[in-house]
Amino acid sequence: MDKRIYKAAVAAVMILAMSSCSNKDTPKETAAETAVTTVQTEAVTSASSAETATEAQTEQSTQETAEAGDGKGMEELVLTELKDFKVTDSSGEEKLLSEIIKGKPAIVNFWATWCPPCLHELPYYEKCYKEYGDDIQFIMIDDYEKQEDVEKFLEYNDYTFPVYYYTSGDVRQDEELGLRGVPVTLFYDENGEIRGSLRITFQAEADLKKFIDVMSAGDYDGFDDVYAHYLDLKNGNIDITLTLDDFLIQDVPDLTLLDGEDATHTMSGLAAEKPVVFYFFDPSIEEYDDQNIKNMIESVEGYGDAAELVLVSTGKEREETQELFDELGIDYPFYSHNGKSLTRLLNIDYGQALISMDTDGKPVCTLFSGCYCPEVFPKFMDHTIAGDREGWKEYLVEIVNEINAGA
C-alpha cells in the first residue's frame, strides 16, 4: 500500500481550499487542480506510475522553492494597490470604499456564496469580527450577487459582520480592480492605505489573527513574516503532520435533504432499510468530483443490495447540477442540500465528505474530503456494512501513523 497517496490527497485538498475562484461555473486553473488531478491519477494507476507522478511533483516543488528564494511568487499572494470604487451597503446607500475606511484600520474581504474557499473562511471572519470589531472595521464585499439571496445566506448561517455589495459588475472580470478571483483580503491602516493583502484562503482562525495582531500593533512590516509562512505553505516547504481529525468527521447531524421532486428526507430515513453511504460533493469543482462520483457509483454497485450510495450536491442549484451531470454523462439520482455550508454543519475544512449511516440512523464511517482511492474506499464500505465504527477509526489511526512516519 503506497501511503504517499493519502498524504498527497490531504495536501491537495489543503491547497485547493487555499485557492481562489475566478469563475462561478469553472474555477480558475491553479496548482491546486494539478495537485488534485495528480492524486486521482496516482489512486487509479500502478505504484510505478505513482512514483513517476511524485517525482514530477517533487521537481516542480523544488523549482517553485527556488523561485521563492529569489523573491518570486509573492505576486500571486499579494495585491499591492486597488483603485477606489463604489459599494452599496445593506440599506441601499452607495459609498466609495475610501469613505467607509476612516479613523481605524480595516479588513476588506471580497467573497461570494458560491465560492467554496470563501465559505471555508467566513466563520473565521465572524469570530474575529465579534472579538475585534470595536477596534478594526470588517468590510465584507459580496461579488455581484442578489442582495436578497445573500441576506438569506447570512441569516441562515448566523453571520453578523457588515456586508457591502459590489454592484458595478463582476469583480473577477473587472480589469481595473485586478483581483482575478475571490476570496481576496486587504488590510488598510487608519488612513485608508493598503498595508497588506492576501489572495488565498485562510486555513484557520489563527492565521487571520496573525494579520490582525500586526494591524493592532501598527507594525505593518510584520506582514513580511506572515507572507513568508504562506509562501512556504504554497510551495510545499512546510511539513504537514496529520492527525485523526484530518480524516475523521467527529459530529454528524441528521441533515434534511431534498430529492428531485423537492420532497424532504432525513439521512436516517434514507438509511432505514439498509446502510447508506452519503457522498457530499461540490459540483463547482468539476475536475475534482467527476471521476470521484463515477468511481463511487461503480464501486458501491459492486456490493449489490448490501449498501446504497446517496449523492448530495451542496454547491449549486439543482438544475445546474443536473446540467453538469448530463454534460459529464453521469446517470444517477442525487439529492441537494441548500442552506448552511458543510464547513459549518459538519465542522470540516472543505465542502466534501463521505459519511455512512446504519439502519439505526447512526453514523458508522466518516471521511473528510471524500477523495476516491481504490485502497481506502473498499475499507470504508466493508466497515460500513459490518457496522464496525471502532475498526474504521483504528484503520485511520494506522494510516495517520504510517504517513507521519514517512512510510
C-alpha positions in Angstrom: 0.0 0.0 0.0 1.5 3.3 -1.1 0.8 5.7 1.8 2.1 8.7 -0.2 -1.3 8.7 -2.0 -3.0 9.7 1.3 -0.6 12.5 2.2 -0.8 13.8 -1.4 -4.6 13.8 -1.2 -4.7 15.7 2.1 -2.1 18.2 0.8 -4.1 18.6 -2.4 -7.3 19.4 -0.5 -5.5 21.9 1.6 -4.1 23.6 -1.4 -7.5 23.6 -3.1 -9.0 25.2 -0.1 -6.4 27.9 -0.3 -7.2 28.7 -3.9 -9.4 31.4 -5.2 -12.4 31.1 -7.5 -12.2 33.1 -10.7 -15.4 31.9 -12.3 -18.7 30.8 -10.8 -19.1 27.8 -13.0 -15.4 26.8 -13.6 -12.8 27.6 -11.0 -9.5 29.2 -12.1 -6.9 26.7 -13.2 -4.3 26.7 -10.4 -1.7 24.4 -8.9 -4.5 23.1 -6.7 -6.3 21.4 -9.6 -3.0 20.0 -10.8 -2.4 18.5 -7.4 -5.9 17.0 -7.2 -5.6 15.6 -10.7 -2.3 14.0 -9.7 -3.8 12.5 -6.6 -6.6 10.9 -8.7 -4.1 9.6 -11.2 -2.0 8.1 -8.5 -5.0 6.4 -7.0 -6.0 4.5 -10.1 -2.6 3.7 -11.6 0.2 1.3 -10.6 2.8 2.1 -7.9 5.4 2.8 -10.5 3.1 5.4 -12.1 2.6 7.0 -8.7 6.3 7.2 -8.2 6.7 8.9 -11.5 4.0 11.4 -10.6 5.5 12.0 -7.2 9.0 12.7 -8.7 7.4 15.2 -11.1 5.7 16.9 -8.2 9.0 17.0 -6.3 10.8 18.5 -9.2 8.0 21.2 -9.6 8.1 21.9 -5.9 11.9 22.3 -5.9 11.6 24.8 -8.8 8.9 26.8 -7.0 11.0 26.8 -3.8 14.0 28.1 -5.7 11.8 30.9 -7.2 10.5 31.8 -3.8 14.1 32.2 -2.6 14.6 34.8 -5.3 11.6 36.7 -4.0 9.3 35.5 -6.7 5.8 34.1 -6.3 4.7 36.9 -4.0 2.7 38.5 -6.8 0.3 35.5 -6.7 -0.4 36.1 -3.0 -0.2 39.9 -2.5 -2.2 42.7 -4.1 -0.3 46.0 -3.6 -2.8 48.5 -4.9 -6.5 48.8 -5.6 -8.4 51.7 -7.1 -11.2 53.4 -5.1 -14.6 52.1 -6.0 -18.2 52.3 -5.0 -20.1 49.7 -3.0 -23.7 49.6 -1.7 -24.5 48.9 2.0 -27.4 46.8 3.2 -29.7 49.9 3.3 -29.0 50.6 -0.4 -26.8 53.6 0.2 -23.9 53.9 -2.3 -20.4 54.9 -1.0 -16.8 55.0 -2.0 -14.7 52.5 -0.2 -12.5 55.4 0.9 -15.5 57.0 2.6 -16.1 53.9 4.7 -12.5 53.4 5.8 -11.9 56.3 8.2 -10.4 56.6 11.6 -9.4 53.0 12.3 -7.8 50.0 10.5 -10.0 48.0 8.2 -10.1 44.4 6.8 -11.7 44.3 3.3 -12.7 40.9 2.1 -14.1 40.0 -1.4 -16.2 36.9 -1.3 -19.3 35.1 -2.8 -21.8 32.5 -1.5 -20.9 30.1 -4.4 -17.2 30.1 -3.7 -16.1 27.1 -1.6 -12.8 28.7 -0.4 -14.8 31.7 0.7 -17.3 29.5 2.7 -14.3 27.9 4.4 -13.0 31.1 5.9 -16.3 33.0 6.6 -16.6 31.5 10.1 -13.2 32.9 11.0 -14.3 36.4 9.9 -17.4 36.1 12.0 -15.5 35.1 15.1 -12.8 37.8 14.6 -15.5 40.5 13.9 -17.1 39.7 17.2 -13.8 39.8 19.0 -12.1 42.8 17.3 -15.0 44.7 15.7 -14.7 47.6 18.1 -11.1 48.4 17.0 -11.0 47.1 13.4 -13.5 47.6 10.7 -14.7 44.5 8.8 -15.9 45.3 5.3 -17.2 42.1 3.6 -17.9 42.8 -0.1 -20.0 40.4 -1.9 -19.2 39.8 -5.6 -22.2 40.7 -7.8 -24.9 38.6 -6.2 -28.5 39.5 -5.5 -28.8 41.1 -2.1 -31.9 39.1 -1.2 -30.0 35.8 -1.8 -27.0 37.0 0.2 -29.1 38.1 3.1 -30.8 34.7 3.3 -27.4 33.1 3.4 -26.2 35.4 6.1 -29.3 34.9 8.2 -29.2 31.1 7.9 -25.6 31.0 8.9 -25.9 33.5 11.7 -23.3 35.8 10.2 -23.4 39.3 11.6 -20.4 41.0 10.0 -21.2 44.1 7.8 -21.7 43.2 4.2 -21.4 45.5 1.2 -22.3 44.8 -2.4 -20.1 45.5 -5.5 -22.8 46.4 -8.0 -20.6 47.8 -10.8 -20.1 44.4 -12.2 -18.2 41.2 -11.6 -15.1 41.9 -9.6 -13.4 38.9 -11.2 -13.8 40.4 -14.6 -13.1 44.0 -13.7 -9.6 44.6 -15.1 -9.3 47.9 -13.3 -9.7 46.2 -10.0 -7.3 43.4 -11.0 -8.5 40.9 -8.3 -8.6 37.9 -10.7 -10.7 35.9 -8.2 -12.2 35.5 -4.8 -11.5 35.4 -1.9 -9.2 38.4 -1.7 -8.5 40.1 1.6 -6.9 43.6 2.0 -5.6 45.2 5.2 -5.9 49.0 5.4 -4.4 51.3 8.1 -6.4 54.1 9.7 -5.5 56.4 6.9 -7.0 54.3 4.2 -3.7 53.0 2.8 -3.3 49.3 1.8 -0.7 47.9 4.1 -1.2 44.2 3.3 -3.3 41.7 1.4 -3.8 38.0 0.7 -5.2 36.4 -2.5 -5.7 32.9 -1.0 -7.9 31.4 1.7 -7.2 31.5 5.5 -6.7 27.9 6.7 -7.5 28.6 10.3 -8.8 31.4 12.5 -5.3 31.7 14.0 -4.0 32.6 10.5 -6.4 35.5 10.2 -5.4 36.6 13.7 -1.8 36.8 12.7 -2.7 39.6 10.3 -4.9 41.2 12.9 -2.1 41.1 15.5 0.1 43.0 13.1 -2.6 45.6 12.5 -3.2 46.0 16.2 0.5 46.6 16.8 0.7 49.1 14.0 3.9 47.5 12.8 3.0 46.7 9.3 6.4 45.4 8.4 5.3 42.3 10.4 3.3 41.2 7.4 6.5 40.1 5.8 6.8 37.2 8.3 3.2 36.2 7.7 3.7 36.2 3.9 6.8 34.0 4.3 4.7 31.4 6.1 2.1 31.4 3.3 4.7 31.3 0.6 6.4 28.3 2.3 3.0 26.6 2.6 2.1 27.3 -1.0 5.5 25.9 -2.2 5.4 22.8 -0.1 8.2 23.8 2.2 6.3 23.1 5.4 6.0 19.5 6.6 2.4 18.6 7.4 1.8 16.4 10.5 -1.5 14.7 10.2 -3.9 13.7 13.0 -7.1 11.7 13.1 -9.1 14.9 12.8 -7.7 15.4 9.3 -9.7 12.4 8.2 -12.5 11.8 10.7 -15.6 13.9 10.9 -16.5 13.8 14.6 -20.0 15.1 14.8 -22.7 14.3 12.1 -26.1 15.9 12.3 -29.1 14.2 10.8 -29.4 16.5 7.8 -32.6 17.1 5.8 -32.1 16.6 2.1 -34.2 17.4 -1.0 -34.9 14.9 -3.8 -35.7 15.7 -7.4 -39.3 16.4 -6.5 -38.3 18.8 -3.7 -39.6 16.3 -1.1 -37.6 16.3 2.1 -35.8 13.3 3.5 -33.6 12.9 6.6 -30.4 11.0 6.3 -31.6 8.5 8.9 -34.8 8.0 7.0 -32.9 7.2 3.8 -30.8 4.6 5.7 -33.8 3.0 7.4 -33.7 -0.2 5.3 -30.0 -0.7 4.6 -26.7 1.1 5.2 -26.2 4.2 3.1 -23.0 5.9 2.0 -23.6 9.6 1.6 -21.2 11.5 -0.6 -21.4 15.3 -0.2 -19.8 16.9 -3.1 -19.5 20.4 -4.7 -20.1 20.2 -8.4 -18.5 23.7 -8.8 -15.2 21.8 -8.6 -15.8 19.7 -11.7 -12.3 18.3 -12.1 -12.3 17.1 -8.5 -15.7 15.4 -8.4 -16.2 14.0 -11.9 -14.1 10.8 -11.5 -14.8 10.5 -7.8 -18.5 10.2 -8.5 -18.2 7.7 -11.3 -15.8 5.5 -9.3 -18.0 5.5 -6.2 -21.1 4.6 -8.2 -19.3 1.7 -9.8 -17.7 0.5 -6.5 -21.0 0.6 -4.5 -22.9 -1.2 -7.2 -20.4 -4.0 -6.8 -21.7 -4.6 -3.3 -25.2 -5.3 -4.6 -28.0 -4.8 -2.0 -25.7 -4.6 1.0 -25.5 -0.8 0.8 -26.7 2.2 -1.2 -24.9 5.3 -2.4 -26.6 8.7 -2.0 -25.1 11.6 -3.8 -25.7 15.1 -2.2 -25.0 18.2 -4.2 -24.0 21.2 -2.0 -22.6 23.8 -4.2 -25.2 24.7 -6.9 -28.9 24.9 -7.6 -30.3 21.5 -8.6 -30.9 22.5 -12.2 -27.2 23.5 -12.6 -26.1 20.2 -11.0 -28.3 18.2 -13.4 -26.9 20.1 -16.4 -23.4 19.2 -15.2 -24.3 15.5 -14.7 -25.8 15.4 -18.2 -22.6 17.0 -19.6 -20.4 14.5 -17.8 -22.6 11.5 -18.7 -23.4 10.7 -15.1 -26.8 9.0 -14.9 -27.5 8.7 -11.2 -30.1 10.4 -8.9 -28.8 12.9 -6.5 -30.2 14.9 -3.5 -29.4 18.5 -2.7 -28.8 20.5 0.4 -29.4 24.2 0.4 -28.6 26.5 3.3 -25.7 26.3 5.7 -22.4 25.4 4.2 -21.0 22.0 5.0 -18.0 23.6 6.7 -20.2 24.7 9.5 -22.7 21.9 9.5 -20.1 19.1 9.7 -17.2 21.1 11.2 -14.9 20.2 8.3 -12.4 22.2 6.4 -13.9 21.8 3.0 -17.2 21.2 1.4 -16.8 17.5 0.5 -17.3 14.5 2.7 -18.1 10.7 2.9 -20.5 9.6 5.7 -22.0 6.2 6.1 -25.1 5.5 8.3 -26.5 2.3 9.6 -30.2 1.3 9.7 -30.5 2.7 13.3 -29.6 6.2 11.8 -26.2 6.2 13.5 -23.0 7.3 11.6 -20.6 4.4 11.1 -17.7 5.7 9.0 -16.8 9.3 8.1 -14.0 10.6 5.9 -13.1 14.3 5.4 -12.9 15.3 1.7 -14.2 12.0 0.2 -11.3 11.8 -2.4 -11.8 8.5 -4.0 -9.0 6.0 -3.6 -9.3 2.3 -4.6 -7.4 1.2 -1.5 -9.4 3.2 1.0 -13.0 3.1 -0.3 -13.4 -0.7 -0.1 -12.3 -0.5 3.6 -14.8 2.3 4.1 -17.5 0.0 2.6 -16.5 -3.1 4.5 -16.6 -1.3 7.8 -19.9 0.4 6.9 -21.6 -2.9 6.1 -20.2 -4.6 9.2 -21.2 -1.6 11.4 -17.6 -1.5 12.7 -17.0 2.0 13.9 -14.1 1.3 16.0 -12.4 -0.8 13.3 -12.7 2.2 10.9 -11.1 4.5 13.5 -8.3 2.1 14.1 -7.7 1.8 10.3 -7.5 5.6 10.0 -5.1 5.8 13.0 -2.9 3.3 11.3 -2.9 5.4 8.1 -2.1 8.6 10.0 0.8 7.0 11.9 2.3 5.5 8.8 2.0 8.7 6.9 3.6 10.8 9.6 6.4 8.2 9.9 7.1 8.6 6.2 6.0 5.1 5.2 
